[in-house]
Amino acid sequence: MNEENLWCLKEDGYDPGLHKHYEGLFTQGNGYMHVRGSFEEGCSDAPQDEEYLRFPDNVTLEKPRHPKSKQGTFIPGIVGRHPLLKEEIVNLPYYLGLEFLSAGERLDMDRCRISGYQRWLDLRDGSLHRSVVWETAAGMKLHCTFTRYLSMAETHLCIQQVQLEVLSGEGRLEVKATLRADVRTNGMNHFARIVPSADSEGSLSLETLTEEGNQIFMLSALEASEAIVWHAENTRMTAALRGECRLRTGDRLTVSKLTTVTTDRDMEEGTARDRAFTHLGHAGNLGWEQMYNRHAAKWKSKWQYADIRIKGDDAAQINVRASLYHLIRSNAEQDARVAICAKGYAGEAYFGRYFWDTEINLLPFFLHTNPQAARNLLLFRYNTLEGARRNARNYGYRGARYAWESSLSGEEQCANWQYADHEIHVTADIVYALYHYVNATGDDEFLERYGIDILVETARYWCDRVDWNREGYGELLGVMGPDEYLPFTRNNAFTNRMVKFSLEQTVASLDSLQSGKPDSYAAVAERLGLRPDERELFRHTAEKLRLPYNSQMEIVPQSDDFAGYADVEFDSLWTDRSRPFGHFISQERNYRSKALKQADVLELMLLFPQEFSHEQLKAAYAYYEPITTHDSSLSVAVHGIVASWLNHKEEAAAFLQRVMAIDFSPEKKGAAEGIHIANCGGLWQLIVYGFAGLASAMWSDTIKLQPRLPEGWEELSFQIVWRGEHYRITVIPGAYEVQKLNGGEAVAGTTI
């Protein structure tokens, strides 16, 4: 396969049943805004303004609506209120609208006579392309090519170009450009006011005010290669311009639409309206070629540090790059007021909320490719500390309790009590990620300036949350660990170890700050109202918090009470393995059974590898993998890494295939509701921590590798940032090399 094909996600031939999947898979974005890969002209029989009430449910098992198409325009930070689901990201007006009509027949992929359909997403520059031949009822044969991209350099801009070449016939062709507000978010209308406008000069705008008071201004300018007189056709919900021209065989009509989007949340001076005109004027001064060159250069810079190169497995190469693309475009690296939502801003399913995925699944990629982005993801948690404090107070505790599902404020948004009340490990996961960042980057100032507040406040929460038994040991009761199919466990091993780590690091940081920078310590103590006895309470709780395992155990138990749960006859219950196990068992029965949703003990061993022997790792994998359903997209990559560590090459390779299939297999339609962005981060970890065998910067001061390449892989290479220095790692069967990029000798080694 040539190099260009290794950079393209392709859809060969149009299948209406797969359209929604490709809408998610082909989502474009630049950090500031994101647009699903919908057709410019829309889809027939797929209204976007259906109103309904979405109820709280298990999102993994919920049957989604909109089977054919769901447009999506998302700007992180623009949220609305749902009567049952609390706060959700708002699906904004659709600004890509371009329609074409011949003698009244509208170009429609489902109703027109079409052939030669191809669509592809070029991962190098995030541009989306479509090519199709349209034979009109009036006798014209038109080759239509669509191209669009969201500028990575001028992030408020979207650039679209459509070319129609007349292969045969002649007639009049109508063009209609729209900005449409007839969209809903999970069935809700979040728009309080809509003001459409259009003029004959080829300009149209849509001003929208959300019910929460956010202002969004969309402004488009049209250009055409033929003389077209534009006429306004606005409705209450839509700004529209229509024009027409006559074409004959050999003619080519090119229509360009340049759109700028601004909001009142932008960190820029001036009104959203004024800034939109400024951005549009700037784009006009740059011109089409320079706009694209600046955009492409930004993407090239991103890929320079993020790309993973695989020789010998073209399918893995394309899928890995697709995951990296979505990780890059979903991150607003300069805006610490937002993080990366669970669907990578490619769908409404998870309401645009932030989970533990951010710290455990996504952060490692950014730590080693874009440390500034990693820093901002953690700054988001610092900026939402007050919301975490409110969460703790709402539950009757001191300190700060981070939300299982967070939005902008940090307050709990999860409408399902099982997760909101009991899946508490996220609060400790954030502290783990904080130290992972500091160890990987050497940014100790971040810990002193921001992290210490998180440490102290979460430690206060844990000291209140712990219950003390008669033997004088602390316990965490009624806990849901990473395995969400057991909600009320006693001393979940993962949670308790993470909490112990969090408390230990809090004490160590306070000790270090007091001895090394007493003035800074005094300022922290005053700011946080730190009592003299609190540090000893933190220390005592850390020392006495029970872990349900020890180094002598062959199998580390998931929790103290795990052995008492019911065994499951998977073969008799789970009759269709293409569907989640949760569809075949009632929640009540699931909650008392040994049927894991995802990795739990194996996740613990992945995060604390130095604390478990090879024999314990091997035993845990052998015991837990057969009873893990992998109903969560977070699970498969973890098992792949552990399989690789155990040198189970065939199983690791099989897990690699499963990881890639989650979003990229058309048969599974996995991207229909949005990208499983944590799985994208998991794929990076499977390659880097698993196949390359990189020791985590959490526990290693230097780059250490134990590579185990899958069969058939001829070479694996990638860059990482390690404590501010850039390195290229290259692995071939039997050997590896670590090259410092700004000078220094290469270090070579042999593989297992």
C-alpha positions in Angstrom: 0.0 0.0 0.0 1.4 3.4 -0.9 2.1 6.0 1.7 -0.9 8.2 0.8 -3.3 5.3 1.5 -1.8 4.8 4.9 -3.0 8.3 5.8 -6.7 8.0 4.6 -9.8 6.6 6.1 -12.0 5.5 3.2 -15.6 4.8 2.5 -15.9 3.0 -0.9 -19.6 2.9 -2.0 -22.5 4.4 -0.2 -24.5 2.3 2.3 -27.3 4.3 4.0 -27.1 1.8 7.0 -23.5 2.9 7.6 -24.0 6.6 7.2 -24.3 7.4 10.9 -21.2 5.3 11.6 -19.2 7.3 9.1 -20.6 10.6 10.4 -18.9 9.8 13.7 -15.8 8.3 12.2 -15.3 11.3 9.9 -15.8 13.9 12.6 -13.5 16.9 12.0 -12.3 19.3 14.6 -9.5 21.7 15.6 -9.9 21.8 19.4 -12.1 24.9 19.3 -15.0 23.3 17.4 -16.0 19.9 16.0 -18.4 18.8 13.2 -19.6 15.3 12.5 -19.1 13.9 9.0 -22.6 14.6 7.7 -23.4 15.3 4.1 -23.5 19.0 3.2 -27.0 18.6 1.7 -28.2 16.5 4.6 -30.0 13.1 4.5 -33.5 12.3 3.4 -35.9 10.9 6.0 -33.6 12.0 8.8 -35.1 15.1 10.5 -32.8 16.8 13.0 -35.4 18.6 15.0 -37.2 15.6 16.6 -38.2 16.4 20.2 -38.3 13.8 22.8 -37.3 13.2 26.4 -34.2 11.1 26.9 -34.2 9.2 30.2 -31.2 8.3 32.4 -30.0 4.8 31.4 -26.9 2.7 31.1 -25.4 4.3 28.0 -23.5 1.1 27.1 -26.8 -0.7 26.7 -29.1 2.1 25.7 -30.7 1.9 22.2 -29.9 5.1 20.5 -32.3 7.1 18.3 -31.6 8.6 14.9 -30.7 5.4 13.1 -29.7 7.0 9.8 -28.1 10.4 10.5 -27.3 12.7 13.3 -25.6 16.0 12.5 -23.5 17.4 15.2 -21.8 20.8 15.7 -20.0 21.1 19.1 -18.0 23.8 20.8 -16.6 22.6 24.1 -18.0 24.8 26.9 -21.4 25.6 25.3 -23.8 23.6 27.5 -27.5 23.5 28.3 -29.8 22.1 31.0 -31.7 18.8 30.5 -34.7 18.2 32.9 -33.5 14.6 33.6 -29.9 14.4 32.5 -28.6 17.6 34.1 -26.0 19.5 32.0 -25.2 18.5 28.5 -23.2 19.9 25.6 -25.4 21.7 23.1 -25.6 20.5 19.5 -25.3 23.9 17.7 -26.7 25.0 14.4 -25.5 23.2 11.3 -23.3 25.5 9.3 -22.2 23.1 6.5 -25.4 23.3 4.5 -24.9 23.3 0.7 -27.7 22.0 -1.6 -27.8 21.5 -5.3 -30.9 21.2 -7.5 -31.5 20.3 -11.2 -34.9 21.1 -12.6 -36.3 20.8 -9.0 -34.5 17.6 -8.2 -32.4 18.0 -5.2 -29.1 16.1 -4.9 -29.9 13.3 -2.5 -27.7 10.3 -1.9 -30.7 8.1 -1.2 -33.1 9.2 -3.9 -31.0 10.3 -6.8 -29.3 8.1 -9.4 -25.7 8.1 -8.3 -22.5 6.2 -9.1 -18.8 6.2 -8.4 -19.3 7.2 -4.8 -16.1 7.6 -2.7 -15.5 9.5 0.5 -12.3 9.7 2.5 -10.8 11.6 5.5 -7.2 12.6 4.9 -5.6 12.3 8.3 -2.6 14.3 7.4 -4.6 17.6 7.3 -8.1 16.6 8.6 -9.8 17.3 5.3 -12.9 15.4 4.2 -13.5 14.6 0.6 -16.4 13.1 -1.3 -16.7 12.2 -5.0 -19.9 11.1 -6.7 -21.5 11.1 -10.2 -25.1 12.4 -10.2 -27.3 11.6 -13.2 -30.2 13.9 -13.0 -33.8 13.2 -14.1 -33.5 16.1 -16.5 -30.6 14.4 -18.3 -27.5 16.0 -16.9 -24.6 13.9 -15.7 -22.6 15.7 -13.1 -19.3 14.8 -11.3 -19.6 16.3 -7.9 -16.6 16.7 -5.6 -16.8 18.0 -2.1 -13.9 19.1 0.1 -13.9 20.7 3.6 -11.7 21.3 6.6 -11.8 23.1 9.9 -8.7 25.3 10.1 -6.2 24.2 12.6 -4.5 27.6 12.3 -7.5 29.9 12.3 -9.7 27.8 14.5 -12.9 29.9 14.1 -12.9 29.0 10.3 -14.5 26.3 8.3 -13.6 26.1 4.6 -15.8 24.3 2.1 -15.4 23.9 -1.7 -17.7 22.0 -4.1 -17.0 21.5 -7.8 -19.6 20.2 -10.2 -18.3 19.2 -13.6 -20.9 18.6 -16.4 -20.0 15.3 -18.0 -22.9 15.4 -20.4 -26.2 17.3 -20.9 -27.1 20.9 -20.1 -29.5 22.8 -18.0 -30.0 25.2 -15.1 -28.5 24.3 -11.7 -29.6 25.8 -8.5 -27.4 26.3 -5.4 -28.7 26.8 -1.9 -26.4 27.6 1.1 -27.8 27.4 4.6 -27.1 27.9 8.3 -29.7 25.8 10.0 -30.9 26.0 13.7 -33.5 23.2 13.3 -31.4 20.8 15.4 -32.0 19.3 18.8 -29.7 17.9 21.5 -30.9 14.6 22.9 -34.4 15.7 21.9 -34.1 19.1 23.6 -34.3 22.6 22.1 -31.7 24.7 23.8 -32.1 27.8 21.7 -33.9 30.8 23.2 -33.5 33.1 20.2 -32.5 32.7 16.6 -31.9 35.6 14.2 -31.2 34.6 10.6 -29.9 37.0 8.0 -28.8 36.9 4.3 -28.0 39.4 1.6 -27.5 39.4 -2.2 -23.8 39.9 -1.8 -23.4 36.2 -0.9 -23.3 36.7 2.9 -25.5 34.9 5.4 -25.4 34.8 9.2 -27.2 33.2 12.1 -27.2 34.6 15.6 -28.2 32.1 18.3 -28.8 32.7 22.0 -29.0 29.5 24.1 -31.3 29.2 27.1 -28.2 29.5 29.4 -27.4 32.8 27.8 -24.5 31.8 25.5 -24.3 33.7 22.2 -23.2 31.9 19.0 -22.6 33.9 15.8 -22.1 32.1 12.5 -21.2 34.1 9.4 -20.7 32.6 5.9 -19.4 34.1 2.7 -20.1 32.5 -0.7 -18.0 32.6 -3.9 -18.9 31.0 -7.2 -16.8 30.5 -10.4 -19.9 31.4 -12.5 -22.0 34.6 -12.2 -24.8 33.8 -9.7 -27.3 36.3 -8.3 -28.1 35.3 -4.7 -31.6 35.6 -3.2 -32.4 35.4 0.5 -34.8 32.6 1.5 -34.7 32.9 5.3 -37.1 31.1 7.6 -37.5 31.4 11.3 -34.9 28.8 11.9 -32.6 29.1 8.9 -30.5 31.6 7.0 -30.4 30.7 3.3 -29.3 32.0 0.0 -30.4 30.6 -3.3 -28.9 31.2 -6.8 -28.7 29.5 -10.2 -26.7 29.4 -13.4 -26.9 27.5 -16.7 -24.3 24.8 -17.4 -23.5 22.7 -20.4 -21.2 19.8 -21.2 -17.6 20.5 -20.1 -18.5 23.4 -17.8 -17.3 23.4 -14.2 -19.0 25.2 -11.4 -17.0 25.8 -8.2 -18.9 27.0 -5.1 -16.9 28.0 -2.0 -18.3 28.6 1.4 -16.2 30.2 4.1 -17.8 30.1 7.6 -16.6 31.7 10.8 -18.0 30.7 14.2 -17.6 32.8 17.4 -19.2 32.7 20.8 -19.3 34.8 24.0 -17.0 32.2 25.7 -14.1 33.0 23.4 -11.1 34.3 25.2 -10.9 37.3 22.9 -12.1 40.9 23.2 -15.1 42.3 21.4 -18.6 40.9 20.7 -19.1 37.6 19.0 -20.6 39.4 15.9 -17.7 41.9 15.5 -15.1 39.2 15.9 -16.8 37.0 13.3 -16.5 39.8 10.7 -12.9 40.4 11.7 -12.1 36.7 11.3 -13.8 36.6 7.9 -11.9 39.7 6.8 -8.6 38.1 7.9 -9.4 35.0 5.9 -10.2 37.1 2.9 -6.8 38.8 3.2 -5.0 35.4 3.5 -6.7 33.9 0.5 -7.6 30.2 -0.1 -4.1 29.0 -0.7 -2.4 30.6 2.3 -5.3 29.6 4.5 -4.8 26.0 3.6 -1.0 26.2 3.8 -1.2 27.6 7.4 -3.7 24.9 8.3 -1.7 22.1 6.8 1.5 23.3 8.5 -0.2 23.1 11.9 -1.3 19.6 11.3 2.2 18.7 10.1 3.6 20.0 13.3 1.1 17.9 15.3 2.0 14.8 13.4 5.7 15.4 13.8 5.4 14.6 17.5 2.4 12.3 17.6 2.8 9.9 14.6 3.4 6.2 15.1 4.9 4.4 12.2 4.3 0.7 11.7 5.9 -1.4 8.9 4.4 -4.8 8.1 0.8 -4.1 9.1 -1.0 -1.6 7.0 -4.4 -2.1 8.7 -2.8 -1.3 12.1 -1.0 1.7 10.6 -4.2 3.3 9.3 -6.2 2.5 12.5 -3.5 3.8 14.8 -3.2 7.1 12.8 -7.0 7.4 12.9 -7.0 7.2 16.7 -4.2 9.7 16.9 -6.1 12.1 14.6 -9.1 12.0 16.9 -6.9 12.5 20.0 -5.3 15.5 18.4 -8.4 17.2 17.1 -10.5 16.7 20.2 -8.0 18.6 22.5 -8.3 22.3 23.1 -4.8 22.7 24.2 -5.0 26.4 25.1 -8.3 26.2 27.0 -8.1 24.8 30.5 -11.8 25.5 31.1 -12.7 22.3 29.2 -11.3 18.8 28.9 -11.9 16.0 26.4 -15.4 14.5 26.5 -16.0 10.7 26.4 -17.1 10.8 22.8 -14.3 13.1 21.6 -16.9 15.8 20.7 -18.2 13.5 17.9 -21.6 12.8 19.3 -24.2 13.5 22.0 -24.3 10.1 23.7 -22.2 11.0 26.8 -23.5 14.6 26.9 -20.1 16.1 26.4 -19.0 15.1 29.9 -15.6 14.2 31.4 -14.8 11.0 33.2 -11.7 9.2 34.7 -10.9 8.4 31.1 -9.2 11.7 30.8 -6.6 11.0 33.5 -6.1 7.3 33.0 -6.6 6.7 29.3 -5.9 10.0 27.5 -3.3 11.7 29.6 -0.3 9.4 28.8 -0.6 10.2 25.1 -0.5 13.9 25.8 2.2 13.6 28.4 4.6 12.2 25.8 3.5 14.1 22.7 2.2 17.5 23.9 3.0 18.2 27.6 1.3 21.6 27.4 -2.0 19.9 26.5 -1.5 17.4 29.4 -0.9 20.3 31.8 -4.2 22.0 30.7 -6.1 18.8 31.2 -5.0 18.8 34.8 -5.6 22.5 35.1 -9.2 21.8 34.2 -9.4 19.7 37.4 -7.8 22.5 39.4 -10.3 25.0 37.9 -13.2 22.8 38.9 -12.0 22.2 42.4 -14.7 24.4 43.9 -17.3 22.2 42.1 -15.6 19.1 43.7 -15.9 20.8 47.1 -19.6 21.3 46.5 -19.9 17.6 45.6 -18.3 16.6 48.9 -20.6 18.9 50.9 -23.7 17.6 49.1 -22.7 14.1 50.3 -22.0 15.3 53.8 -18.2 15.2 53.7 -15.3 17.7 54.0 -12.8 18.4 51.3 -13.3 17.8 47.6 -15.0 14.9 45.8 -14.6 14.9 42.0 -17.6 14.1 39.9 -17.9 10.8 38.2 -19.4 12.7 35.3 -18.1 16.3 35.2 -19.1 19.3 33.1 -17.8 22.8 33.2 -18.4 23.5 36.9 -17.0 20.2 38.2 -20.3 19.4 39.9 -21.7 15.9 39.6 -23.8 15.5 36.4 -24.4 11.7 36.5 -28.1 11.0 36.7 -27.6 7.4 37.5 -27.2 7.0 41.3 -25.1 3.8 41.1 -22.2 5.6 39.4 -22.7 9.0 41.0 -22.8 7.6 44.5 -20.4 4.7 44.4 -17.8 5.1 41.6 -15.6 7.2 43.7 -12.2 6.2 42.5 -12.1 9.1 40.0 -11.1 11.4 42.9 -7.9 9.4 43.5 -7.3 8.8 39.8 -6.9 12.6 39.3 -4.1 12.6 42.0 -2.4 9.6 40.3 -2.5 11.5 37.0 -1.1 14.6 38.7 1.9 12.7 39.8 2.2 11.0 36.5 2.4 14.4 34.8 5.0 15.8 37.3 7.2 12.7 37.0 7.0 12.6 33.2 7.7 16.4 32.7 9.6 17.5 35.8 7.1 20.3 36.3 7.4 20.4 40.1 6.1 24.0 40.1 2.7 22.7 38.9 2.5 20.6 42.0 3.3 23.4 44.4 1.1 26.0 42.6 -2.0 23.9 41.8 -1.6 20.3 42.8 -1.3 20.8 46.5 -4.8 22.2 46.7 -6.2 19.1 45.0 -4.1 16.9 47.3 -5.2 18.4 50.5 -8.9 18.8 49.7 -9.2 15.2 48.3 -7.4 13.8 51.3 -9.9 15.5 53.6 -12.7 13.8 51.6 -11.1 10.4 51.9 -10.6 10.7 55.6 -14.3 11.3 56.0 -15.3 8.6 53.5 -13.3 5.9 55.2 -15.1 3.7 57.8 -13.1 2.2 60.7 -13.5 -1.4 61.8 -13.0 -3.0 65.2 -9.4 -3.9 64.4 -8.6 -0.3 63.8 -8.3 -0.5 60.1 -9.9 1.8 57.6 -12.3 0.4 55.0 -14.1 1.8 51.9 -17.6 0.2 51.8 -20.2 0.4 49.2 -17.8 1.1 46.3 -18.0 0.5 42.6 -14.6 0.0 41.1 -13.7 0.2 37.4 -15.8 -2.9 37.0 -19.2 -1.2 36.8 -21.1 -4.5 37.0 -20.5 -4.8 40.8 -21.7 -1.6 42.4 -21.5 -2.1 46.2 -18.3 -3.9 46.9 -16.2 -3.9 50.1 -12.7 -2.6 49.8 -12.3 -2.7 46.0 -8.6 -3.4 45.5 -8.2 -0.8 42.7 -10.0 2.0 44.6 -8.3 1.3 47.9 -4.8 1.3 46.4 -5.4 4.5 44.5 -6.7 6.2 47.7 -3.8 5.0 49.7 -1.4 6.4 47.0 -3.3 9.7 47.0 -3.1 10.1 50.8 0.6 9.0 50.9 1.5 11.6 48.2 -0.4 14.3 50.0 1.6 13.7 53.2 4.9 13.5 51.2 4.2 16.7 49.4 3.3 18.6 52.6 6.4 17.2 54.3 8.6 18.2 51.4 7.1 21.7 51.1 7.4 22.4 54.8 11.1 21.4 54.9 12.1 22.8 51.6 10.0 25.9 51.2 8.6 26.9 54.6 7.2 30.2 53.3 5.3 28.4 50.5 4.0 25.9 53.1 2.8 28.6 55.3 0.9 30.2 52.4 -0.7 26.9 51.5 -1.7 26.2 55.1 -3.3 29.6 55.4 -5.0 29.4 52.0 -6.5 25.9 52.7 -7.0 26.4 56.5 -4.8 23.4 57.1 -5.0 22.3 60.8 -1.8 21.1 62.6 -3.3 17.7 63.2 -4.6 17.1 59.6 -1.4 15.8 58.1 -1.1 13.2 60.8 -4.7 12.2 60.1 -3.8 11.8 56.4 -0.8 9.7 57.3 -2.7 7.5 59.7 -5.5 6.9 57.2 -3.0 6.0 54.5 -1.2 3.6 56.8 -4.3 1.9 58.1 -6.4 1.8 54.9 -7.0 -1.9 54.2 -5.9 -3.5 51.0 -7.7 -6.8 50.2 -4.5 -8.4 49.0 -0.8 -8.9 49.8 2.3 -10.0 48.0 1.9 -13.7 49.0 -1.5 -14.1 47.3 -1.6 -16.1 44.1 -4.7 -14.3 42.8 -5.3 -10.7 43.9 -9.0 -10.4 44.7 -11.0 -7.7 43.1 -12.5 -6.9 46.5 -12.9 -8.4 49.9 -16.2 -9.9 49.0 -15.6 -10.9 45.4 -15.4 -14.6 46.1 -18.9 -14.5 47.5 -20.5 -13.3 44.2 -22.3 -15.8 42.0 -20.5 -17.6 39.2 -21.9 -17.2 35.7 -22.6 -19.7 32.9 -21.6 -17.4 30.1 -22.2 -19.9 27.3 -25.8 -20.5 28.2 -26.6 -16.8 28.9 -24.5 -14.9 26.3 -25.8 -16.5 23.2 -24.7 -13.7 20.8 -21.2 -12.5 21.5 -21.6 -9.6 18.9 -23.8 -7.8 21.4 -22.9 -6.7 25.0 -23.3 -9.2 27.7 -25.4 -6.7 29.6 -28.2 -7.2 27.1 -28.6 -10.8 28.2 -28.9 -10.4 31.9 -31.0 -8.3 34.2 -29.2 -5.5 36.1 -30.3 -7.1 39.4 -28.7 -10.4 38.5 -25.6 -8.8 37.0 -25.0 -6.9 40.2 -24.6 -10.1 42.2 -22.5 -12.0 39.6 -18.9 -12.5 38.7 -19.2 -10.9 35.3 -16.9 -8.0 34.9 -17.7 -5.1 32.6 -14.1 -4.2 32.2 -10.6 -4.6 33.6 -10.4 -3.9 37.3 -7.5 -5.9 39.0 -5.6 -5.8 35.7 -6.0 -2.0 35.6 -4.6 -1.9 39.1 -1.6 -3.9 38.0 -1.1 -1.8 34.9 -0.9 1.4 37.1 1.3 -0.2 39.8 3.3 -2.8 37.9 6.2 -2.8 40.4 4.0 -4.0 43.2 3.0 -7.3 41.7 5.1 -10.3 40.7 5.0 -11.9 37.3 3.2 -14.9 38.8 0.5 -12.6 40.2 0.1 -10.9 36.9 -0.1 -14.2 35.1 -2.6 -15.6 37.5 -4.8 -12.5 37.5 -4.9 -12.5 33.7 -5.8 -16.2 33.6 -8.6 -15.8 36.2 -10.2 -12.5 35.3 -10.0 -12.4 31.5 -12.5 -15.3 31.0 -15.1 -13.6 33.2 -14.6 -10.1 31.7 -17.3 -9.2 29.2 -15.4 -6.2 27.7 -18.7 -4.4 27.5 -16.7 -1.2 28.1 -14.5 0.2 25.5 -11.9 0.9 28.2 -11.2 -2.8 28.8 -9.7 -4.4 25.7 -6.6 -2.3 25.5 -5.7 -3.0 29.1 -5.9 -6.7 28.5 -3.9 -6.4 25.3 -1.1 -4.6 27.3 -1.1 -7.3 30.0 -1.1 -10.1 27.3 1.9 -8.4 25.7 3.7 -8.2 29.1 3.1 -11.9 29.5 4.5 -12.5 26.0 1.2 -14.0 24.9 1.8 -12.7 21.4 -1.2 -14.2 19.7 -3.6 -13.0 22.4 -2.1 -9.5 22.4 -2.5 -9.4 18.6 -6.1 -10.5 18.9 -6.8 -7.7 21.5 -5.2 -5.3 19.0 -7.7 -6.3 16.4 -10.5 -5.8 18.9 -9.3 -2.4 20.0 -9.2 -1.2 16.4 -12.7 -2.7 15.6 -14.4 -0.7 18.4 -14.5 2.5 16.3 -13.1 1.5 12.9 -15.0 -1.6 11.9 -18.1 -0.8 9.7 -19.7 -4.1 10.8 -19.8 -2.9 14.4 -20.9 0.7 13.5 -19.0 1.6 16.6 -18.5 5.3 15.8 -22.2 6.0 15.1 -22.8 7.8 18.4 -19.3 9.3 18.5 -15.7 8.2 18.9 -14.7 6.1 21.9 -11.9 8.5 22.6 -10.6 6.6 25.7 -10.1 3.6 23.4 -8.1 5.8 21.1 -5.8 6.6 24.1 -5.9 2.9 25.0 -4.6 2.0 21.5 -1.7 4.4 21.9 -0.9 2.7 25.3 -1.2 -0.7 23.8 1.4 0.2 21.2 3.8 2.1 23.5 3.4 0.4 26.8 2.5 -3.0 25.4 4.3 -3.7 22.1 7.2 -1.3 22.7 7.3 -2.1 26.4 8.0 1.4 27.6 8.1 1.6 31.4 5.7 4.2 32.7 7.3 7.6 33.6 5.3 7.3 36.8 7.8 4.8 38.1 10.9 5.1 35.9 13.2 8.1 35.8 14.8 6.9 32.5 13.5 5.4 29.3 13.3 1.7 29.7 12.0 -0.7 27.0 11.0 -4.4 26.9 9.6 -4.7 23.3 7.5 -7.6 22.1 6.4 -6.9 18.6 3.4 -8.7 17.1 4.2 -11.3 14.4 4.7 -9.7 11.0 5.6 -6.2 12.3 8.9 -5.3 10.7 9.4 -2.0 12.5 7.7 0.3 15.0 8.9 3.8 15.5 7.5 6.9 17.4 8.6 10.0 19.2 8.1 10.7 22.9 8.8 13.7 25.1 10.6 12.6 28.3 11.3 15.3 31.0 11.5 18.0 28.3 13.7 16.1 25.9 12.5 14.6 22.6 13.4 11.1 21.7 12.7 8.7 18.8 12.2 5.1 19.6 12.6 2.5 16.9 11.9 -1.2 17.4 12.6 -4.1 15.0 12.4 -7.8 15.8 15.2 -8.5 18.1 16.5 -5.0 18.7 15.6 -1.4 19.5 17.2 2.0 19.5 16.5 5.2 21.5 17.7 8.4 19.8 17.8 11.7 21.5 16.7 14.2 18.8 18.5 17.3 19.9 21.9 15.7 20.3 23.3 12.7 22.1 24.2 9.2 21.2 21.6 6.5 20.4 21.1 3.8 23.0 20.5 0.3 21.5 19.2 -2.8 23.1 17.8 -6.3 22.3 14.2 -7.4 22.6 12.6 -10.4 24.1 
